[in-house]
Amino acid sequence: MQIVLRGTDGNDALKGDEEGERIIGLGGDDTIIGDLGIDTMDGGAGTDTISYDYTPADLIINLETGRALFANGVLERITNFENAIGSRGDNLIRGTEGDNVLSGLAGNDTLIGDLGIDSFDGGAGIDTVDFSYTGADVDIVLGQSDPFGDGGSQLGQATFANGVVETIANVENAIGTSGRNAIIAGEAAARLEGLGGDDFLAGSERADFLDGGSGDDVLRGGRGDDTLIGGSGNDTIDGGEGTGSDTILAGSGNDEITLVDEAFRAFVDAGEGDDRVFLDGRQHTVLAGAGDDYIEGVDDLGTRLGGSKLVEGGAGNDTILAGTGNDTLDGGDGNDVLFGSGGGQIFSNNSGNDLLTGGAGADQFIFGRSAGRDTITDFTQGEDLIDLSELGRELDGFAITQRDGGTEIFISAGPAEFGGLADNLVFLDRFTGALMEDDFIL
């Protein structure tokens, strides 16, 4: 026979035992705590709280459907509850259309509200507040612990476009809505997801993961080792300040990416679209992808800086101004403009008619499996080298002639019908000296 435990019309605290009961709160604001048995719990009238703080089990609590599902498959019925306290394990807690207070306790918890005015407290662990259930515009600011050094904490909040304000405490991560979001991390490493809409995401001083989703998003990292994902849309991505190592995946769209006064090293995949990338003089790798891209190595005052960078332009007509370091530039397909400025390697291995400038320092202009007419604007004999070694046995030879105030190198790479490559022309603008064997790497 099932045991029935009934409360009063007052504010009751009811706790079951291991046998499995039906617990009914009746009137009043009740707190009902189950136990290791399979319980059925009804909060009744009033503002009632269901609590699973007695167990370390992982748990899914859904106040809307009235179910609590344990990781071992045990299912409990819970009805007429407005608030929920999770277990000491990992919880997923979802509220109702009314006003809810959702608390995660220990573990890595996900808290999901609904159309009411809700309060969230993640407790210990790495916790997430999820607003993906709505398409409303919302600003989310995650709180901080002990911001004033007095042992207290500063609550975060979610402010909706209709004026509703919800409180957030002890939550590190946030998932926005399909509308416009502004999401600002607290002091802990954060995972921020903008989903749809034109979003603004700002990371913390630690290692953050920011994903703008669809829409024209603005992403700003902090001082840690951040991962910034623009997604689709025309995004603006700033790696932020600090000494971290960032990974930036801009995605499709015409994006603007800034890595100035920022990471010691970064990896940038600009993706498709006509992108603009601005780099400081650190050690960066840039894959520009498809589209007509503009890439420049500058500081925040517009001065070109040093540092070692690998920049690959990909398809499209790209402009790359790399700075004063020992850089490796590869324009990829298309008619590209490559400006090295400070020594390094400049590749012209793909199709297209490229304009190449090495700048100051000893440059290596590398030509390989391509067909086109490329121009070197500042070949300096005794410093710069023309590298044809990638052709290997396919190099039949080359002819050198002077014309139009410069020197033309006709490179023959063998007949295409026998697996060879099309011929290539390299024009040394304003160079009228005699090229020697030492000017080439074969």
RODO-2510 file (C-alpha; in nm, 4 decimals, decimal comma):
residues 442
     n   res          X          Y          Z
     1     m     0,0000     0,0000     0,0000
     2     q     0,1338     0,3421    -0,0966
     3     i     0,1993     0,5853     0,1847
     4     v     0,0406     0,9295     0,1424
     5     l     0,2020     1,2212     0,3227
     6     r    -0,0147     1,5324     0,3333
     7     g     0,0787     1,8814     0,4408
     8     t    -0,1424     2,1582     0,5731
     9     d    -0,2724     2,4804     0,4291
    10     g     0,0300     2,6511     0,5842
    11     n     0,3912     2,6618     0,4682
    12     d     0,5167     2,3053     0,5080
    13     a     0,8489     2,1247     0,4690
    14     l     0,7735     1,7634     0,3762
    15     k     1,0342     1,4896     0,3310
    16     g     0,9807     1,1370     0,2141
    17     d     1,1769     0,8240     0,2981
    18     e     1,3198     0,5330     0,1051
    19     e     0,9863     0,3510     0,0714
    20     g     0,8363     0,5698    -0,1999
    21     e     0,5394     0,7902    -0,1166
    22     r     0,2809     1,0214    -0,2539
    23     i     0,3489     1,3614    -0,0984
    24     i     0,0865     1,6377    -0,1225
    25     g     0,1572     1,9909    -0,0073
    26     l    -0,1987     2,1314    -0,0145
    27     g    -0,2126     2,5083     0,0475
    28     g     0,0753     2,7348     0,1461
    29     d     0,4274     2,7751     0,0135
    30     d     0,5679     2,4274     0,0598
    31     t     0,9078     2,2638     0,0168
    32     i     0,8902     1,8942    -0,0671
    33     i     1,1932     1,6678    -0,0578
    34     g     1,1774     1,3143    -0,1871
    35     d     1,4225     1,0391    -0,1044
    36     l     1,5613     0,7248    -0,2624
    37     g     1,2175     0,5769    -0,3266
    38     i     1,0055     0,6417    -0,6363
    39     d     0,7887     0,9292    -0,5229
    40     t     0,4879     1,1165    -0,6583
    41     m     0,4810     1,4746    -0,5370
    42     d     0,2161     1,7462    -0,5665
    43     g     0,2876     2,0960    -0,4410
    44     g    -0,0786     2,1949    -0,4364
    45     a    -0,1755     2,5607    -0,4114
    46     g     0,0780     2,8290    -0,3272
    47     t     0,4346     2,8826    -0,4446
    48     d     0,5993     2,5468    -0,3936
    49     t     0,9535     2,4100    -0,4237
    50     i     1,0674     2,0614    -0,5187
    51     s     1,4145     1,9728    -0,3879
    52     y     1,6551     1,6935    -0,4802
    53     d     1,9470     1,8161    -0,2733
    54     y     1,9629     1,4792    -0,0935
    55     t     2,1182     1,2940    -0,3894
    56     p     2,4349     1,3218    -0,6015
    57     a     2,2582     1,1637    -0,9014
    58     d     2,2371     1,3378    -1,2389
    59     l     1,8839     1,4567    -1,3017
    60     i     1,6444     1,6185    -1,5500
    61     i     1,3676     1,8241    -1,3871
    62     n     1,0885     1,9609    -1,6057
    63     l     0,8337     2,1610    -1,4099
    64     e     0,6234     2,2181    -1,7227
    65     t     0,5688     1,8486    -1,7984
    66     g     0,5783     1,7454    -1,4323
    67     r     0,8583     1,4934    -1,4547
    68     a     1,1908     1,4295    -1,2844
    69     l     1,4091     1,1746    -1,4624
    70     f     1,7155     1,0253    -1,2946
    71     a     2,0210     0,9045    -1,4862
    72     n     1,9371     0,5442    -1,3905
    73     g     1,5967     0,5711    -1,5599
    74     v     1,3831     0,6266    -1,2483
    75     l     1,0959     0,8658    -1,3269
    76     e     0,9081     1,0657    -1,0661
    77     r     0,5872     1,2652    -1,1129
    78     i     0,6004     1,6223    -0,9851
    79     t     0,3038     1,8587    -1,0271
    80     n     0,2116     2,2098    -0,9157
    81     f     0,5664     2,3250    -0,8429
    82     e     0,6955     2,6710    -0,9232
    83     n     1,0536     2,6346    -0,7977
    84     a     1,3135     2,3592    -0,8205
    85     i     1,6370     2,2760    -0,6408
    86     g     1,8473     2,0239    -0,8247
    87     s     2,0683     1,7457    -0,7031
    88     r     2,4388     1,7576    -0,6235
    89     g     2,5072     1,6070    -0,9665
    90     d     2,4635     1,7503    -1,3162
    91     n     2,1110     1,8841    -1,3662
    92     l     1,8967     2,0101    -1,6492
    93     i     1,6146     2,2111    -1,4931
    94     r     1,3323     2,3666    -1,6943
    95     g     1,0661     2,5971    -1,5574
    96     t     0,7060     2,6736    -1,6484
    97     e     0,5305     2,9689    -1,8077
    98     g     0,4929     3,1150    -1,4593
    99     d     0,7546     3,2738    -1,2346
   100     n     1,0199     3,0220    -1,1290
   101     v     1,3265     3,0033    -0,9057
   102     l     1,5655     2,7412    -1,0438
   103     s     1,8727     2,6361    -0,8423
   104     g     2,1393     2,3966    -0,9599
   105     l     2,3551     2,3343    -0,6497
   106     a     2,6766     2,1419    -0,7230
   107     g     2,7543     1,9901    -1,0621
   108     n     2,7450     2,1312    -1,4127
   109     d     2,3868     2,2451    -1,4532
   110     t     2,1724     2,3906    -1,7316
   111     l     1,8850     2,6158    -1,6253
   112     i     1,6034     2,6973    -1,8682
   113     g     1,3253     2,9375    -1,7835
   114     d     1,0116     3,0135    -1,9798
   115     l     0,7710     3,3025    -2,0272
   116     g     0,7556     3,4014    -1,6594
   117     i     0,9898     3,6186    -1,4538
   118     d     1,2532     3,3717    -1,3380
   119     s     1,5556     3,3622    -1,1078
   120     f     1,8540     3,1357    -1,1722
   121     d     2,1288     3,0174    -0,9374
   122     g     2,3747     2,7700    -1,0802
   123     g     2,5521     2,6985    -0,7526
   124     a     2,8926     2,5322    -0,7702
   125     g     3,0211     2,3815    -1,0951
   126     i     3,0204     2,5118    -1,4522
   127     d     2,6623     2,6183    -1,5156
   128     t     2,4623     2,7440    -1,8129
   129     v     2,1528     2,9596    -1,8426
   130     d     1,9590     2,8887    -2,1624
   131     f     1,7172     3,1354    -2,3264
   132     s     1,6823     2,9518    -2,6581
   133     y     1,3123     2,8891    -2,5909
   134     t     1,2214     3,2435    -2,7020
   135     g     1,2846     3,4752    -2,9950
   136     a     1,2738     3,7892    -2,7806
   137     d     1,5602     4,0373    -2,7715
   138     v     1,7554     4,0127    -2,4461
   139     d     2,0672     4,1534    -2,2791
   140     i     2,2464     3,9037    -2,0553
   141     v     2,5149     4,0051    -1,8061
   142     l     2,6639     3,7219    -1,6032
   143     g     2,7561     3,8068    -1,2444
   144     q     3,0809     3,8030    -1,0503
   145     s     3,1818     3,6566    -0,7161
   146     d     3,3339     3,8932    -0,4610
   147     p     3,3753     4,1890    -0,7016
   148     f     3,4352     4,4336    -0,4157
   149     g     3,6580     4,2120    -0,2006
   150     d     3,4037     4,1857     0,0805
   151     g     3,3091     3,8218     0,0302
   152     g     2,9848     3,9076    -0,1463
   153     s     2,8725     3,8518    -0,5016
   154     q     2,7298     4,0651    -0,7769
   155     l     2,4210     3,9213    -0,9406
   156     g     2,3917     3,9002    -1,3125
   157     q     2,0699     3,9657    -1,4940
   158     a     1,8801     3,9146    -1,8158
   159     t     1,6892     4,2194    -1,9371
   160     f     1,4267     4,1588    -2,2051
   161     a     1,3080     4,4141    -2,4583
   162     n     0,9669     4,4321    -2,2854
   163     g     1,1330     4,5425    -1,9607
   164     v     1,1248     4,2089    -1,7766
   165     v     1,4397     4,1572    -1,5663
   166     e     1,5506     3,8138    -1,4446
   167     t     1,8308     3,7536    -1,1934
   168     i     2,1269     3,5238    -1,2574
   169     a     2,3762     3,4041    -0,9949
   170     n     2,6704     3,1635    -1,0097
   171     v     2,6335     3,0986    -1,3823
   172     e     2,9331     3,0876    -1,6170
   173     n     2,7760     3,0177    -1,9586
   174     a     2,4820     3,1615    -2,1506
   175     i     2,2790     3,0635    -2,4566
   176     g     2,0871     3,3529    -2,6060
   177     t     1,7638     3,3732    -2,7990
   178     s     1,6968     3,3721    -3,1718
   179     g     1,6525     3,7499    -3,1479
   180     r     1,9092     4,0222    -3,0821
   181     n     2,1318     3,9497    -2,7834
   182     a     2,4035     4,1281    -2,5923
   183     i     2,5805     3,8709    -2,3749
   184     i     2,8649     3,9715    -2,1431
   185     a     3,0648     3,7138    -1,9502
   186     g     3,1394     3,7306    -1,5807
   187     e     3,4811     3,6692    -1,4294
   188     a     3,4964     3,2956    -1,5067
   189     a     3,5791     3,1316    -1,8376
   190     a     3,2590     3,1462    -2,0381
   191     r     3,0789     2,9764    -2,3240
   192     l     2,8482     3,2296    -2,4887
   193     e     2,6192     3,1407    -2,7800
   194     g     2,4240     3,4045    -2,9673
   195     l     2,2129     3,1796    -3,1940
   196     g     2,0063     3,3825    -3,4432
   197     g     1,9874     3,7591    -3,4637
   198     d     2,2538     4,0286    -3,4619
   199     d     2,4378     3,9643    -3,1365
   200     f     2,7124     4,1224    -2,9266
   201     l     2,9236     3,8781    -2,7245
   202     a     3,2027     3,9829    -2,4872
   203     g     3,4261     3,7329    -2,3112
   204     s     3,5980     3,7335    -1,9745
   205     e     3,9639     3,7600    -1,8767
   206     r     3,9938     3,3823    -1,9066
   207     a     3,9644     3,1253    -2,1859
   208     d     3,6250     3,1785    -2,3490
   209     f     3,4222     3,0162    -2,6259
   210     l     3,2064     3,2659    -2,8170
   211     d     2,9728     3,1580    -3,0987
   212     g     2,7709     3,4292    -3,2687
   213     g     2,5533     3,1938    -3,4730
   214     s     2,3604     3,3384    -3,7643
   215     g     2,3202     3,7121    -3,8059
   216     d     2,5658     4,0025    -3,8167
   217     d     2,7462     3,9577    -3,4869
   218     v     3,0100     4,1449    -3,2876
   219     l     3,2452     3,9213    -3,0874
   220     r     3,5126     4,0423    -2,8486
   221     g     3,7490     3,8101    -2,6662
   222     g     3,9355     3,8806    -2,3459
   223     r     4,2855     3,8072    -2,2197
   224     g     4,2647     3,4278    -2,2222
   225     d     4,2962     3,1607    -2,4903
   226     d     3,9685     3,2267    -2,6678
   227     t     3,7762     3,0547    -2,9459
   228     l     3,5620     3,3003    -3,1429
   229     i     3,3170     3,1705    -3,4045
   230     g     3,1336     3,4204    -3,6201
   231     g     2,9022     3,1820    -3,8040
   232     s     2,7003     3,3071    -4,0972
   233     g     2,6474     3,6778    -4,1479
   234     n     2,8793     3,9774    -4,1691
   235     d     3,0625     3,9621    -3,8382
   236     t     3,3042     4,1888    -3,6535
   237     i     3,5520     3,9915    -3,4433
   238     d     3,8095     4,1374    -3,2049
   239     g     4,0486     3,9074    -3,0241
   240     g     4,0797     4,1554    -2,7388
   241     e     4,3835     4,2364    -2,5291
   242     g     4,6188     4,0052    -2,3476
   243     t     4,8739     3,7318    -2,4077
   244     g     4,6474     3,4418    -2,4945
   245     s     4,6425     3,2209    -2,8027
   246     d     4,3154     3,2643    -2,9873
   247     t     4,1344     3,0624    -3,2527
   248     i     3,9024     3,2602    -3,4798
   249     l     3,6630     3,0908    -3,7228
   250     a     3,4781     3,3700    -3,8985
   251     g     3,2523     3,1578    -4,1190
   252     s     3,0655     3,2818    -4,4221
   253     g     2,9891     3,6473    -4,4809
   254     n     3,1976     3,9608    -4,5190
   255     d     3,3791     3,9743    -4,1874
   256     e     3,6199     4,2143    -4,0191
   257     i     3,8744     4,0549    -3,7858
   258     t     4,1090     4,2486    -3,5593
   259     l     4,4039     4,1037    -3,3689
   260     v     4,5732     4,4191    -3,2421
   261     d     4,7308     4,4517    -2,8949
   262     e     4,6329     4,0922    -2,8524
   263     a     4,7440     3,7334    -2,8404
   264     f     5,0998     3,6078    -2,8650
   265     r     4,9743     3,3848    -3,1437
   266     a     4,6419     3,3267    -3,3128
   267     f     4,4892     3,1046    -3,5781
   268     v     4,2403     3,2761    -3,8083
   269     d     4,0166     3,1095    -4,0657
   270     a     3,8294     3,3960    -4,2284
   271     g     3,6079     3,1617    -4,4309
   272     e     3,4077     3,2626    -4,7329
   273     g     3,3222     3,6197    -4,8183
   274     d     3,5161     3,9417    -4,8722
   275     d     3,6968     3,9729    -4,5411
   276     r     3,9186     4,2356    -4,3800
   277     v     4,1828     4,1143    -4,1348
   278     f     4,4069     4,3408    -3,9261
   279     l     4,6969     4,1838    -3,7342
   280     d     4,9558     4,3041    -3,4891
   281     g     5,3159     4,1903    -3,5025
   282     r     5,2823     3,8585    -3,3232
   283     q     5,2882     3,5006    -3,4491
   284     h     4,9667     3,4436    -3,6377
   285     t     4,8340     3,2023    -3,8976
   286     v     4,5657     3,3371    -4,1313
   287     l     4,3623     3,1364    -4,3828
   288     a     4,1580     3,3888    -4,5748
   289     g     3,9459     3,1417    -4,7719
   290     a     3,7259     3,2272    -5,0675
   291     g     3,6405     3,5857    -5,1536
   292     d     3,8329     3,9063    -5,2168
   293     d     4,0142     3,9623    -4,8884
   294     y     4,2257     4,2407    -4,7411
   295     i     4,4836     4,1446    -4,4790
   296     e     4,7186     4,3884    -4,3097
   297     g     4,9667     4,3668    -4,0240
   298     v     4,9299     4,6848    -3,8196
   299     d     4,9148     4,8064    -3,4616
   300     d     4,6323     5,0159    -3,3239
   301     l     4,7933     5,3336    -3,4609
   302     g     4,8272     5,2002    -3,8130
   303     t     5,2035     5,1328    -3,7987
   304     r     5,3172     4,8106    -3,9593
   305     l     5,4709     4,5785    -3,7038
   306     g     5,7021     4,2797    -3,6905
   307     g     5,6333     3,9198    -3,6002
   308     s     5,6097     3,5920    -3,7863
   309     k     5,2857     3,5300    -3,9702
   310     l     5,1566     3,2675    -4,2100
   311     v     4,8902     3,4151    -4,4367
   312     e     4,7080     3,2149    -4,7042
   313     g     4,4673     3,4102    -4,9184
   314     g     4,2713     3,1271    -5,0779
   315     a     4,0410     3,1861    -5,3735
   316     g     3,9542     3,5399    -5,4752
   317     n     4,1493     3,8560    -5,5436
   318     d     4,3308     3,9203    -5,2166
   319     t     4,5377     4,2065    -5,0804
   320     i     4,7880     4,1089    -4,8110
   321     l     5,0100     4,3613    -4,6310
   322     a     5,1893     4,1488    -4,3779
   323     g     5,4118     4,3816    -4,1755
   324     t     5,7831     4,3850    -4,0999
   325     g     5,8420     4,0345    -3,9661
   326     n     5,9590     3,7168    -4,1329
   327     d     5,6264     3,6343    -4,2893
   328     t     5,5021     3,3635    -4,5217
   329     l     5,2456     3,4907    -4,7706
   330     d     5,0439     3,2823    -5,0141
   331     g     4,7799     3,4625    -5,2144
   332     g     4,6153     3,1463    -5,3425
   333     d     4,4025     3,1569    -5,6559
   334     g     4,2985     3,4875    -5,8030
   335     n     4,4800     3,8082    -5,8882
   336     d     4,6493     3,8968    -5,5611
   337     v     4,8555     4,1808    -5,4189
   338     l     5,1138     4,0607    -5,1649
   339     f     5,3291     4,3048    -4,9687
   340     g     5,5793     4,1486    -4,7306
   341     s     5,7548     4,4603    -4,6006
   342     g     6,0142     4,2910    -4,3808
   343     g     6,1704     3,9762    -4,5223
   344     g     6,0228     3,6303    -4,5543
   345     q     5,8660     3,4024    -4,8115
   346     i     5,6130     3,5039    -5,0742
   347     f     5,4408     3,2277    -5,2685
   348     s     5,2798     3,2503    -5,6099
   349     n     5,1877     2,8862    -5,6570
   350     n     4,8370     2,9181    -5,7925
   351     s     4,6590     3,0631    -6,0901
   352     g     4,6182     3,4353    -6,1310
   353     n     4,8280     3,7395    -6,2052
   354     d     4,9860     3,8472    -5,8777
   355     l     5,1619     4,1666    -5,7732
   356     l     5,4408     4,0849    -5,5262
   357     t     5,6386     4,3254    -5,3072
   358     g     5,8933     4,1935    -5,0617
   359     g     5,9762     4,5215    -4,8914
   360     a     6,2861     4,5652    -4,6788
   361     g     6,4893     4,2580    -4,5952
   362     a     6,5885     3,9442    -4,7806
   363     d     6,2838     3,7964    -4,9525
   364     q     6,2218     3,4651    -5,1171
   365     f     5,9729     3,4704    -5,4058
   366     i     5,8532     3,1152    -5,4593
   367     f     5,6913     3,0061    -5,7855
   368     g     5,5534     2,6630    -5,8442
   369     r     5,2600     2,4840    -5,9974
   370     s     5,0799     2,7781    -6,1474
   371     a     5,0115     2,9600    -6,4686
   372     g     4,9890     3,3352    -6,4868
   373     r     5,1831     3,6558    -6,5184
   374     d     5,3282     3,7692    -6,1876
   375     t     5,5129     4,0921    -6,1145
   376     i     5,7805     4,1511    -5,8492
   377     t     5,7960     4,5231    -5,7799
   378     d     6,1183     4,5463    -5,5763
   379     f     6,3578     4,2630    -5,6586
   380     t     6,6961     4,3451    -5,5024
   381     q     6,9899     4,1498    -5,6362
   382     g     7,2113     4,0073    -5,3648
   383     e     6,9266     4,0028    -5,1110
   384     d     6,6206     3,8515    -5,2741
   385     l     6,5882     3,5101    -5,4336
   386     i     6,3621     3,3609    -5,6999
   387     d     6,2753     3,0076    -5,5931
   388     l     6,1735     2,7580    -5,8642
   389     s     6,2639     2,4470    -5,6657
   390     e     5,9031     2,3358    -5,6239
   391     l     5,8859     2,2598    -5,9958
   392     g     6,1561     1,9956    -5,9591
   393     r     6,1882     1,7773    -6,2692
   394     e     5,8961     1,9535    -6,4330
   395     l     6,1132     2,2602    -6,4893
   396     d     6,2247     2,2490    -6,8535
   397     g     6,4093     2,5777    -6,8326
   398     f     6,3548     2,9492    -6,8452
   399     a     6,4392     3,2409    -7,0674
   400     i     6,5334     3,5894    -6,9508
   401     t     6,4682     3,9016    -7,1540
   402     q     6,4652     4,2707    -7,0767
   403     r     6,1725     4,4837    -7,1839
   404     d     5,9448     4,7661    -7,0672
   405     g     6,2026     4,8900    -6,8176
   406     g     6,2307     4,5567    -6,6407
   407     t     6,3278     4,1926    -6,6742
   408     e     6,0978     3,9129    -6,7815
   409     i     6,1526     3,5504    -6,6849
   410     f     5,9697     3,2959    -6,8995
   411     i     5,9390     2,9696    -6,7054
   412     s     5,8708     2,6519    -6,9038
   413     a     5,7298     2,3664    -6,6958
   414     g     5,6824     2,0958    -6,9559
   415     p     5,3952     1,9976    -7,1850
   416     a     5,0642     1,9668    -7,0025
   417     e     4,9625     1,6563    -7,1982
   418     f     5,2443     1,4653    -7,0302
   419     g     5,1529     1,5735    -6,6796
   420     g     5,3456     1,8997    -6,6940
   421     l     5,2234     2,2470    -6,6141
   422     a     5,1391     2,5573    -6,8074
   423     d     5,4116     2,8153    -6,8610
   424     n     5,4486     3,1111    -6,6292
   425     l     5,5829     3,4637    -6,6664
   426     v     5,7566     3,6548    -6,3899
   427     f     5,8267     4,0222    -6,4500
   428     l     6,0846     4,2050    -6,2368
   429     d     5,9635     4,5619    -6,2516
   430     r     6,2422     4,8237    -6,2869
   431     f     6,5162     4,5628    -6,2620
   432     t     6,7515     4,5904    -6,5603
   433     g     7,0588     4,4132    -6,4266
   434     a     7,1904     4,0753    -6,5327
   435     l     7,0404     3,7878    -6,3376
   436     m     7,2939     3,5355    -6,2140
   437     e     7,2740     3,1752    -6,0992
   438     d     7,2944     3,2926    -5,7375
   439     d     6,9659     3,4805    -5,7823
   440     f     6,7740     3,1519    -5,8162
   441     i     6,6935     2,8475    -5,6065
   442     l     6,6433     2,5559    -5,8443
***
